[in-house]
């Protein structure tokens, strides 16, 4: 079954922001996300996408807060894109806090890391090489078929 309201079939992260309208504008300008829809009056949430990656964004509500409000983060988000270097230049020009410059990881990804104004850590990545996890020191528990 297809659901146009939740097009992601793998993981659809929900990300909390202090000022939702400002966050949507920033995510569009710095990271190139496009707003699919929004809901609530005043706005309480929205769905954004970049390529094949979809996210839900929400304003803070009881029981949730952004890393900027808590002082720490508990996760990061990885978005797969075609042109990491151009995306990096766009994000840097828009004032994203760059945490890692573009580089190839030990597990075969070309990526960079940036932090948004609310302290969420974003990794933007593309596959650079096909590596068996054992090649870089991981223990394969169950092979992917």
DSSP file (Angstrom, degrees, kcal/mol; ACC not computed):
  #  RESIDUE AA STRUCTURE BP1 BP2  ACC     N-H-->O    O-->H-N    N-H-->O    O-->H-N    TCO  KAPPA ALPHA  PHI   PSI    X-CA   Y-CA   Z-CA
    1    1 A X              0   0    0      0, 0.0     2,-0.4     0, 0.0     0, 0.0   0.000 360.0 360.0 360.0 142.4    0.0    0.0    0.0
    2    2 A X        -     0   0    0      2,-0.0     2,-0.4     0, 0.0     5,-0.1  -0.854 360.0-166.9-104.8 140.7    1.2    3.5   -0.8
    3    3 A X    >   -     0   0    0     -2,-0.4     3,-0.9     3,-0.3     5,-0.0  -0.942  10.0-164.4-130.1 110.2    0.5    6.5    1.6
    4    4 A X  T 3  S+     0   0    0     -2,-0.4     3,-0.4     1,-0.2    -1,-0.1   0.686  91.0  59.0 -67.9 -17.0    1.2    9.9    0.2
    5    5 A X  T 3  S+     0   0    0      1,-0.3    -1,-0.2     2,-0.1     2,-0.2   0.748 118.4  27.6 -81.7 -24.4    1.1   11.4    3.7
    6    6 A X  S <  S+     0   0    0     -3,-0.9    -1,-0.3     1,-0.1    -3,-0.3  -0.658  70.3 165.3-135.9  76.8    4.0    9.2    4.9
    7    7 A X        +     0   0    0     -3,-0.4     2,-0.5    -2,-0.2    -1,-0.1   0.642  47.3  96.5 -74.0 -13.9    6.1    8.4    1.8
    8    8 A X        -     0   0    0      1,-0.1     4,-0.1     2,-0.1    45,-0.1  -0.642  48.0-176.4 -79.9 126.5    9.2    7.1    3.7
    9    9 A X  S    S+     0   0    0     -2,-0.5    -1,-0.1     2,-0.1     3,-0.1   0.468  76.9  42.2 -98.4  -3.3    9.2    3.3    3.9
   10   10 A X  S    S-     0   0    0      1,-0.3     2,-0.4     0, 0.0    -2,-0.1   0.827 124.6 -19.2-106.8 -72.8   12.3    3.0    6.0
   11   11 A X        -     0   0    0     43,-0.1     2,-0.5     2,-0.0    43,-0.3  -0.997  47.0-164.5-141.3 136.0   12.4    5.6    8.8
   12   12 A X        -     0   0    0     -2,-0.4    43,-0.2    -3,-0.1    41,-0.0  -0.849  21.7-153.2-120.7  93.2   10.6    8.9    9.1
   13   13 A X  E     -a   55   0A   0     -2,-0.5    43,-2.8    41,-0.5     2,-0.5  -0.330   4.4-146.0 -69.8 148.4   12.3   10.9   11.9
   14   14 A X  E     -a   56   0A   0     41,-0.2     2,-0.4    43,-0.0    43,-0.2  -0.976  18.1-166.2-113.1 121.4   10.4   13.5   13.9
   15   15 A X  E     -a   57   0A   0     41,-2.8    43,-2.4    -2,-0.5     2,-0.4  -0.925   9.6-140.8-118.8 132.4   12.6   16.5   14.8
   16   16 A X  E     -a   58   0A   0     -2,-0.4     2,-0.3    49,-0.2    51,-0.2  -0.744  18.6-176.2 -98.8 136.0   11.7   19.1   17.4
   17   17 A X  E     -a   59   0A   0     41,-2.8    43,-1.4    -2,-0.4     3,-0.3  -0.962  29.6-138.6-129.9 148.2   12.4   22.8   17.0
   18   18 A X  S    S+     0   0    0     -2,-0.3     2,-0.6     1,-0.3    42,-0.1   0.921 104.5  26.9 -67.8 -45.2   11.9   25.8   19.3
   19   19 A X  S  > S-     0   0    0      1,-0.2     4,-2.4    40,-0.1    -1,-0.3  -0.896  73.8-172.3-122.2  98.5   10.7   28.1   16.5
   20   20 A X  H  > S+     0   0    0     -2,-0.6     4,-2.6    -3,-0.3     5,-0.2   0.894  81.7  50.0 -64.1 -45.5    9.1   25.9   13.8
   21   21 A X  H  > S+     0   0    0      1,-0.2     4,-2.0     2,-0.2    -1,-0.2   0.922 114.1  46.3 -59.8 -44.2    8.6   28.5   11.1
   22   22 A X  H  > S+     0   0    0      1,-0.2     4,-2.3     2,-0.2    -1,-0.2   0.891 111.8  51.8 -65.4 -39.5   12.1   29.8   11.4
   23   23 A X  H  X S+     0   0    0     -4,-2.4     4,-3.1     2,-0.2     5,-0.2   0.911 108.0  51.2 -64.5 -43.0   13.5   26.2   11.4
   24   24 A X  H  X S+     0   0    0     -4,-2.6     4,-1.8     1,-0.2    -1,-0.2   0.931 111.8  47.2 -60.6 -45.7   11.5   25.3    8.2
   25   25 A X  H  X S+     0   0    0     -4,-2.0     4,-2.5    -5,-0.2    -1,-0.2   0.913 114.3  47.4 -62.1 -42.4   12.9   28.4    6.4
   26   26 A X  H  X>S+     0   0    0     -4,-2.3     4,-3.2     1,-0.2     5,-0.6   0.927 109.7  51.6 -66.5 -45.1   16.5   27.6    7.6
   27   27 A X  H  X5S+     0   0    0     -4,-3.1     6,-1.9     1,-0.2     4,-0.9   0.842 112.9  47.7 -61.3 -33.1   16.3   23.9    6.6
   28   28 A X  H  X5S+     0   0    0     -4,-1.8     4,-1.0     4,-0.3    -2,-0.2   0.951 118.0  39.2 -69.8 -50.9   15.2   25.1    3.1
   29   29 A X  H  <5S+     0   0    0     -4,-2.5    -2,-0.2    -5,-0.2    -3,-0.2   0.940 127.2  30.4 -67.2 -49.7   17.9   27.7    2.7
   30   30 A X  H  <5S+     0   0    0     -4,-3.2    -3,-0.2    -5,-0.2    64,-0.2   0.894 135.0  22.8 -81.8 -41.5   20.8   25.9    4.3
   31   31 A X  H  <<S-     0   0    0     -4,-0.9    -3,-0.2    -5,-0.6    -2,-0.2   0.522  98.5-119.3-109.3  -7.8   20.1   22.3    3.5
   32   32 A X     <  +     0   0    0     -4,-1.0    -4,-0.3    -5,-0.4    -3,-0.1   0.660  51.9 160.5  81.3  15.7   17.7   22.5    0.5
   33   33 A X        -     0   0    0     -6,-1.9     2,-0.4    17,-0.1    17,-0.2  -0.388  29.1-144.5 -67.5 150.5   14.7   20.8    2.1
   34   34 A X  E     -B   49   0A   0     15,-2.9    15,-2.4    -2,-0.1     2,-0.5  -0.954  16.2-120.7-116.0 136.6   11.3   21.4    0.4
   35   35 A X  E     -B   48   0A   0     -2,-0.4    13,-0.3    13,-0.2     3,-0.1  -0.652  26.7-179.4 -79.0 126.4    8.2   21.7    2.5
   36   36 A X  E     -     0   0A   0     11,-3.2     2,-0.3    -2,-0.5    12,-0.2   0.900  64.9 -25.0 -87.8 -54.1    5.6   19.1    1.5
   37   37 A X  E     -B   47   0A   0     10,-1.2    10,-2.7   -32,-0.1    -1,-0.4  -0.981  52.5-155.0-154.3 164.7    2.8   20.1    3.9
   38   38 A X  E     -B   46   0A   0     -2,-0.3     2,-0.3     8,-0.3     8,-0.3  -0.935  11.8-165.8-136.7 161.2    2.1   21.7    7.2
   39   39 A X  E   > +B   45   0A   0      6,-2.4     5,-2.9    -2,-0.3     6,-1.5  -0.971  39.1  51.1-148.1 162.2   -0.6   21.5    9.7
   40   40 A X  T   5S-     0   0    0     -2,-0.3     2,-0.3     3,-0.3     5,-0.1   0.143  74.2 -90.4  91.0 151.9   -2.1   23.2   12.8
   41   41 A X  T   5S+     0   0    0      1,-0.3     2,-0.2     2,-0.2    -1,-0.1  -0.863 126.4  26.6-139.2 102.6   -3.1   26.8   13.3
   42   42 A X  T   5S-     0   0    0     -2,-0.3    -1,-0.3    -3,-0.1    -3,-0.0   0.559 129.7 -91.3 -69.0 168.4   -0.8   28.2   14.4
   43   43 A X  T   5 +     0   0    0     -2,-0.2    -3,-0.3     1,-0.2   -23,-0.2  -0.197  50.7 169.3 -53.6 131.8    1.6   25.7   12.7
   44   44 A X      < +     0   0    0     -5,-2.9    15,-1.4     1,-0.4     2,-0.3   0.518  62.7   1.5-119.5 -13.9    2.4   22.7   14.9
   45   45 A X  E     -BC  39  58A   0     -6,-1.5    -6,-2.4    13,-0.2    -1,-0.4  -0.989  54.4-173.1-166.0 164.7    4.1   20.4   12.4
   46   46 A X  E     -BC  38  57A   0     11,-2.1    11,-2.8    -2,-0.3     2,-0.5  -0.984  21.6-128.3-157.9 159.2    5.3   20.0    8.8
   47   47 A X  E     -BC  37  56A   0    -10,-2.7   -11,-3.2    -2,-0.3   -10,-1.2  -0.970  28.6-178.3-114.7 132.6    6.8   17.4    6.5
   48   48 A X  E     -BC  35  55A   0      7,-2.5     7,-2.4    -2,-0.5     2,-0.3  -0.867   5.3-163.2-124.9 157.9    9.9   18.2    4.5
   49   49 A X  E     -BC  34  54A   0    -15,-2.4   -15,-2.9    -2,-0.3     2,-0.3  -0.990  15.8-171.3-143.5 154.8   11.9   16.3    1.9
   50   50 A X  E >  S- C   0  53A   0      3,-2.4     3,-2.1    -2,-0.3     2,-0.3  -0.906  74.8 -46.5-141.4 109.2   15.3   16.4    0.3
   51   51 A X  T 3  S-     0   0    0     -2,-0.3    30,-0.1     1,-0.3    28,-0.0  -0.522 126.2 -20.5  63.0-123.0   15.6   13.9   -2.6
   52   52 A X  T 3  S+     0   0    0     28,-0.4     2,-0.5    -2,-0.3    -1,-0.3   0.380 116.8 101.8 -96.3   2.4   14.2   10.7   -1.3
   53   53 A X  E <   - C   0  50A   0     -3,-2.1    -3,-2.4    27,-0.2     2,-0.4  -0.768  50.5-171.9 -93.7 128.9   14.6   11.6    2.4
   54   54 A X  E     + C   0  49A   0     -2,-0.5   -41,-0.5   -43,-0.3     2,-0.3  -0.924   4.3 179.9-118.0 144.7   11.5   12.8    4.3
   55   55 A X  E     -aC  13  48A   0     -7,-2.4    -7,-2.5    -2,-0.4     2,-0.4  -0.970  21.3-138.4-137.0 154.1   11.4   14.3    7.9
   56   56 A X  E     -aC  14  47A   0    -43,-2.8   -41,-2.8    -2,-0.3     2,-0.4  -0.924  19.9-161.5-105.7 139.1    8.7   15.5   10.1
   57   57 A X  E     -aC  15  46A   0    -11,-2.8   -11,-2.1    -2,-0.4     2,-0.3  -0.968  10.1-178.4-122.4 141.6    9.4   18.7   12.1
   58   58 A X  E     -aC  16  45A   0    -43,-2.4   -41,-2.8    -2,-0.4   -13,-0.2  -0.946  28.7-114.0-135.3 153.1    7.4   19.8   15.1
   59   59 A X  E     -a   17   0A   0    -15,-1.4   -41,-0.2    -2,-0.3   -40,-0.1  -0.544  54.2 -84.4 -76.9 155.3    7.4   22.7   17.5
   60   60 A X        +     0   0    0    -43,-1.4     2,-0.3    -2,-0.2     5,-0.1  -0.341  57.3 170.1 -61.5 140.7    8.4   21.9   21.1
   61   61 A X    >   -     0   0    0      3,-0.2     3,-2.4    -3,-0.1    -3,-0.0  -0.879  48.2 -51.9-142.3 172.3    5.5   20.6   23.2
   62   62 A X  T 3  S+     0   0    0     -2,-0.3     3,-0.1     1,-0.3    -1,-0.0  -0.240 128.0  18.2 -53.0 129.2    5.3   19.0   26.7
   63   63 A X  T 3  S+     0   0    0      1,-0.2     2,-0.3    -3,-0.0    -1,-0.3   0.435 114.8  80.2  89.9   0.1    7.7   16.1   26.9
   64   64 A X    <   +     0   0    0     -3,-2.4     2,-0.3     2,-0.0    -3,-0.2  -0.984  46.7 162.2-138.9 151.3    9.9   17.1   23.9
   65   65 A X        -     0   0    0     -2,-0.3   -49,-0.2    -5,-0.1     2,-0.1  -0.982  34.8-109.3-159.6 157.9   12.6   19.7   23.3
   66   66 A X    >>  -     0   0    0     -2,-0.3     4,-1.9     1,-0.1     3,-1.0  -0.478  39.3-105.3 -84.9 163.0   15.4   20.5   20.9
   67   67 A X  H 3> S+     0   0    0      1,-0.3     4,-2.9   -51,-0.2     5,-0.4   0.835 121.4  62.0 -56.5 -31.6   19.1   20.0   21.7
   68   68 A X  H 34 S+     0   0    0     50,-1.9    -1,-0.3     1,-0.2    51,-0.1   0.851 108.1  42.4 -63.6 -32.5   19.3   23.8   22.1
   69   69 A X  H <4 S+     0   0    0     -3,-1.0    -2,-0.2    49,-0.2    -1,-0.2   0.827 121.5  38.7 -82.0 -33.1   16.8   23.6   24.9
   70   70 A X  H  < S-     0   0    0     -4,-1.9    -2,-0.2     2,-0.2    -3,-0.2   0.752 101.2-126.2 -89.6 -25.3   18.2   20.5   26.7
   71   71 A X  S  < S+     0   0    0     -4,-2.9     2,-0.3    -5,-0.2    -3,-0.1   0.480  81.9  58.4  91.0   2.7   21.9   21.3   26.2
   72   72 A X  S    S-     0   0    0     -5,-0.4     2,-0.3    -6,-0.2    -2,-0.2  -0.983  70.4-131.4-155.3 161.6   22.7   17.9   24.6
   73   73 A X        -     0   0    0     -2,-0.3     3,-0.1    -3,-0.1    47,-0.1  -0.863   6.0-166.5-117.0 155.5   21.7   15.8   21.6
   74   74 A X        +     0   0    0     -2,-0.3     2,-0.3     1,-0.2    -1,-0.1   0.437  69.9  15.3-118.5  -3.8   20.7   12.1   21.6
   75   75 A X        -     0   0    0      2,-0.0    46,-0.7     0, 0.0     2,-0.3  -0.970  57.7-140.7-158.0 169.7   20.9   11.3   17.9
   76   76 A X  E     -d  121   0B   0     -2,-0.3     2,-0.4    44,-0.1    46,-0.2  -0.910  17.8-132.5-132.1 164.3   22.0   12.4   14.5
   77   77 A X  E     -d  122   0B   0     44,-2.3    46,-3.3    -2,-0.3     2,-0.5  -0.970  11.0-156.7-121.4 132.9   20.3   12.2   11.1
   78   78 A X  E     -d  123   0B   0     -2,-0.4     2,-0.5    44,-0.2    46,-0.2  -0.941   8.2-171.5-110.4 128.0   22.0   11.0    7.9
   79   79 A X  E     -d  124   0B   0     44,-3.0    46,-2.3    -2,-0.5     2,-0.5  -0.977  17.1-139.0-118.4 127.5   20.6   12.1    4.5
   80   80 A X  E     +d  125   0B   0     -2,-0.5   -28,-0.4    44,-0.2     2,-0.3  -0.757  31.8 166.9 -89.9 126.6   21.9   10.5    1.3
   81   81 A X        -     0   0    0     44,-2.4     3,-0.3    -2,-0.5   -30,-0.0  -0.875  39.7-126.6-134.7 163.9   22.5   13.0   -1.5
   82   82 A X  S    S+     0   0    0     -2,-0.3     2,-0.8     1,-0.2    -1,-0.1   0.939  98.7  38.8 -78.7 -49.7   24.2   13.0   -4.9
   83   83 A X     >  +     0   0    0      1,-0.2     4,-2.1     2,-0.1    -1,-0.2  -0.749  59.6 169.6-112.1  86.3   26.6   16.0   -4.7
   84   84 A X  H  > S+     0   0    0     -2,-0.8     4,-2.8    -3,-0.3    -1,-0.2   0.885  77.9  54.2 -61.9 -41.4   28.0   16.2   -1.1
   85   85 A X  H  > S+     0   0    0      2,-0.2     4,-2.1     1,-0.2    -1,-0.2   0.912 110.5  44.5 -65.3 -42.9   30.5   18.9   -2.1
   86   86 A X  H  > S+     0   0    0      2,-0.2     4,-2.2     1,-0.2    -1,-0.2   0.897 114.4  50.4 -66.8 -39.5   27.9   21.3   -3.5
   87   87 A X  H  X S+     0   0    0     -4,-2.1     4,-2.7     2,-0.2     5,-0.2   0.914 109.0  51.9 -64.1 -42.3   25.6   20.7   -0.6
   88   88 A X  H  X S+     0   0    0     -4,-2.8     4,-2.8     1,-0.2     5,-0.2   0.926 109.1  49.8 -57.9 -46.7   28.4   21.4    1.8
   89   89 A X  H  X S+     0   0    0     -4,-2.1     4,-2.4     1,-0.2    -1,-0.2   0.902 111.9  48.8 -60.9 -41.7   29.2   24.7    0.0
   90   90 A X  H  X S+     0   0    0     -4,-2.2     4,-1.7     2,-0.2    -2,-0.2   0.943 113.5  45.6 -63.0 -48.9   25.5   25.7    0.2
   91   91 A X  H  <>S+     0   0    0     -4,-2.7     5,-2.6     1,-0.2     4,-0.3   0.910 113.8  48.7 -63.2 -43.1   25.2   24.8    3.9
   92   92 A X  H ><5S+     0   0    0     -4,-2.8     3,-1.4     1,-0.2    -1,-0.2   0.919 110.5  50.7 -63.6 -44.0   28.4   26.6    4.8
   93   93 A X  H 3<5S+     0   0    0     -4,-2.4    -1,-0.2     1,-0.3    -2,-0.2   0.815 107.5  54.9 -63.2 -30.2   27.4   29.7    2.9
   94   94 A X  T 3<5S-     0   0    0     -4,-1.7    -1,-0.3   -64,-0.2    -2,-0.2   0.456 124.7-102.2 -84.3  -0.6   24.0   29.7    4.7
   95   95 A X  T < 5 +     0   0    0     -3,-1.4    -3,-0.2    -4,-0.3    -2,-0.1   0.623  61.5 162.0  93.9  13.8   25.8   29.7    8.1
   96   96 A X      < -     0   0    0     -5,-2.6     2,-0.8    -6,-0.2    -1,-0.2  -0.422  48.0-113.0 -63.4 141.3   25.4   26.1    9.1
   97   97 A X  E     -E  115   0B   0     18,-1.6    18,-3.0    -2,-0.1     2,-0.5  -0.690  31.8-141.9 -76.5 112.6   27.9   25.2   11.9
   98   98 A X  E     +E  114   0B   0     -2,-0.8    16,-0.3    16,-0.2     3,-0.2  -0.671  26.8 173.8 -82.1 122.6   30.2   22.7   10.1
   99   99 A X  E    S+     0   0B   0     14,-2.4     2,-0.4    -2,-0.5    15,-0.2   0.781  72.9  18.0 -97.5 -36.1   31.2   19.9   12.5
  100  100 A X  E    S-E  113   0B   0     13,-1.9    13,-1.8     3,-0.0    -1,-0.4  -0.992  76.5-133.1-137.8 129.5   33.1   17.7   10.0
  101  101 A X  E     -     0   0B   0     -2,-0.4    10,-0.1    11,-0.2    13,-0.0  -0.310  52.8 -70.5 -68.1 162.1   34.5   18.9    6.6
  102  102 A X  E    S+     0   0B   0     10,-0.1     2,-0.3     8,-0.1    10,-0.2  -0.339  75.1 146.7 -57.0 134.6   33.8   16.6    3.6
  103  103 A X  E     -E  111   0B   0      8,-2.2     8,-2.6    -3,-0.1     2,-0.5  -0.978  51.5-100.5-161.5 162.2   35.8   13.4    4.0
  104  104 A X  E     -E  110   0B   0     -2,-0.3     6,-0.2     6,-0.2     2,-0.1  -0.833  39.5-139.2 -92.8 129.2   35.8    9.7    3.2
  105  105 A X    >   -     0   0    0      4,-3.0     3,-1.6    -2,-0.5    23,-0.1  -0.337  24.2-108.1 -80.6 166.0   34.9    7.6    6.2
  106  106 A X  T 3  S+     0   0    0      1,-0.3    -1,-0.1     2,-0.1    -2,-0.0   0.700 119.7  57.4 -66.5 -18.1   36.5    4.3    7.1
  107  107 A X  T 3  S-     0   0    0      2,-0.1    24,-0.3    29,-0.0    -1,-0.3   0.220 125.4 -95.4-101.7  14.4   33.3    2.6    6.0
  108  108 A X  S <  S+     0   0    0     -3,-1.6    20,-2.8     1,-0.3    21,-2.1   0.714  78.4 129.5  90.6  22.7   33.2    4.0    2.5
  109  109 A X  E     - F   0 127B   0     18,-0.2    -4,-3.0    19,-0.2     2,-0.7  -0.889  48.9-144.7-109.7 141.7   31.0    7.1    2.6
  110  110 A X  E     +EF 104 126B   0     16,-2.8    16,-1.7    -2,-0.4     2,-0.3  -0.928  49.4 140.1 -97.0 117.5   31.9   10.6    1.4
  111  111 A X  E     -EF 103 125B   0     -8,-2.6    -8,-2.2    -2,-0.7     2,-0.3  -0.954  40.6-154.8-153.4 166.8   30.2   12.9    3.9
  112  112 A X  E     - F   0 124B   0     12,-1.6    12,-2.3    -2,-0.3     2,-0.4  -0.939  18.6-135.6-139.4 164.7   30.3   16.0    6.0
  113  113 A X  E     +EF 100 123B   0    -13,-1.8   -14,-2.4    -2,-0.3   -13,-1.9  -0.969  21.4 175.2-126.6 140.2   28.5   16.9    9.2
  114  114 A X  E     -EF  98 122B   0      8,-2.7     8,-3.3    -2,-0.4     2,-0.4  -0.971  22.0-136.5-140.2 154.5   26.7   20.1   10.2
  115  115 A X  E     -EF  97 121B   0    -18,-3.0   -18,-1.6    -2,-0.3     6,-0.2  -0.926  18.5-139.6-111.7 135.7   24.7   21.4   13.1
  116  116 A X    >   -     0   0    0      4,-2.1     3,-2.4    -2,-0.4   -93,-0.0  -0.372  38.2 -91.1 -85.3 172.7   21.5   23.3   12.6
  117  117 A X  T 3  S+     0   0    0      1,-0.3    -1,-0.1     2,-0.1   -94,-0.0   0.723 127.2  53.7 -59.8 -21.3   20.6   26.4   14.8
  118  118 A X  T 3  S-     0   0    0      2,-0.1   -50,-1.9   -95,-0.0    -1,-0.3   0.382 121.7-104.8 -93.9   4.6   18.7   24.1   17.3
  119  119 A X    <   +     0   0    0     -3,-2.4     2,-0.3     1,-0.3    -2,-0.1   0.527  68.2 148.0  90.3   6.2   21.7   21.8   17.7
  120  120 A X        -     0   0    0    -47,-0.1    -4,-2.1     1,-0.0     2,-0.5  -0.574  44.7-131.4 -73.8 137.1   20.6   18.8   15.6
  121  121 A X  E     -dF  76 115B   0    -46,-0.7   -44,-2.3    -2,-0.3     2,-0.4  -0.811  24.3-169.3 -94.6 125.2   23.5   17.0   14.0
  122  122 A X  E     -dF  77 114B   0     -8,-3.3    -8,-2.7    -2,-0.5     2,-0.5  -0.944   8.5-163.2-116.2 132.6   23.1   16.3   10.3
  123  123 A X  E     -dF  78 113B   0    -46,-3.3   -44,-3.0    -2,-0.4     2,-0.5  -0.967   4.1-162.3-111.7 130.4   25.3   14.1    8.2
  124  124 A X  E     +dF  79 112B   0    -12,-2.3   -12,-1.6    -2,-0.5     2,-0.3  -0.970  26.4 166.4-115.0 124.9   25.1   14.4    4.4
  125  125 A X  E     -dF  80 111B   0    -46,-2.3   -44,-2.4    -2,-0.5     2,-0.3  -0.909  29.3-170.4-143.1 155.1   26.5   11.4    2.6
  126  126 A X  E     - F   0 110B   0    -16,-1.7   -16,-2.8    -2,-0.3     2,-0.4  -0.977  43.1 -95.7-142.1 154.3   27.0    9.5   -0.6
  127  127 A X  E     + F   0 109B   0     -2,-0.3   -18,-0.2   -18,-0.2     3,-0.1  -0.545  40.1 172.1 -71.3 124.5   28.4    6.0   -1.1
  128  128 A X        +     0   0    0    -20,-2.8     2,-0.3    -2,-0.4   -19,-0.2   0.768  66.5   4.5-100.1 -36.5   32.1    6.4   -2.2
  129  129 A X        -     0   0    0    -21,-2.1     2,-0.8   -22,-0.1    -1,-0.4  -0.982  68.7-117.5-146.9 154.6   33.1    2.7   -2.1
  130  130 A X        +     0   0    0     -2,-0.3     2,-0.4    -3,-0.1   -22,-0.1  -0.866  43.6 175.3 -94.2 110.6   31.5   -0.7   -1.5
  131  131 A X        -     0   0    0     -2,-0.8     2,-0.3   -24,-0.3    -2,-0.0  -0.951  33.8-126.8-121.6 136.4   33.1   -2.1    1.6
  132  132 A X    >>  -     0   0    0     -2,-0.4     3,-2.2     1,-0.1     4,-0.5  -0.624  30.5-123.4 -69.1 134.8   32.4   -5.3    3.6
  133  133 A X  G >4>S+     0   0    0     -2,-0.3     5,-2.4     1,-0.3     3,-1.0   0.806 111.9  62.1 -53.8 -29.5   31.9   -4.2    7.2
  134  134 A X  G >45S+     0   0    0      1,-0.2     3,-0.9     3,-0.2    -1,-0.3   0.775  89.8  70.4 -66.5 -24.8   34.7   -6.6    8.2
  135  135 A X  G <45S+     0   0    0     -3,-2.2    -1,-0.2     1,-0.2    -2,-0.2   0.762 107.2  35.1 -65.1 -24.4   37.1   -4.6    6.0
  136  136 A X  G <<5S-     0   0    0     -3,-1.0    -1,-0.2    -4,-0.5    -2,-0.2   0.247 129.3 -86.4-116.5  13.3   36.9   -1.7    8.5
  137  137 A X  T < 5S+     0   0    0     -3,-0.9    -3,-0.2     1,-0.3     2,-0.2   0.489  78.8 135.9 105.6   3.1   36.6   -3.7   11.8
  138  138 A X      < -     0   0    0     -5,-2.4     2,-0.6    -6,-0.1    -1,-0.3  -0.521  50.9-129.3 -81.5 153.5   32.9   -4.4   12.3
  139  139 A X        -     0   0    0     -2,-0.2     2,-0.6    -5,-0.0    -1,-0.0  -0.914  19.2-137.4-101.5 118.6   31.7   -7.8   13.3
  140  140 A X        +     0   0    0     -2,-0.6     3,-0.2     1,-0.2    -2,-0.0  -0.654  25.2 176.3 -78.3 118.0   28.9   -9.0   11.1
  141  141 A X  S    S+     0   0    0     -2,-0.6     2,-0.4     1,-0.3    -1,-0.2   0.867  74.8   7.1 -88.8 -43.8   26.2  -10.6   13.2
  142  142 A X  S    S-     0   0    0      0, 0.0    -1,-0.3     0, 0.0     0, 0.0  -0.943  81.3-127.4-141.6 118.0   23.7  -11.4   10.5
  143  143 A X        -     0   0    0     -2,-0.4     2,-0.4    -3,-0.2    -3,-0.0  -0.313  26.3-115.2 -63.1 145.6   24.5  -10.9    6.8
  144  144 A X              0   0    0      1,-0.1    -1,-0.1     0, 0.0     0, 0.0  -0.683 360.0 360.0 -80.1 131.5   22.1   -8.8    4.7
  145  145 A X              0   0    0     -2,-0.4    -1,-0.1     0, 0.0    -2,-0.0   0.418 360.0 360.0-105.2 360.0   20.5  -10.9    2.1
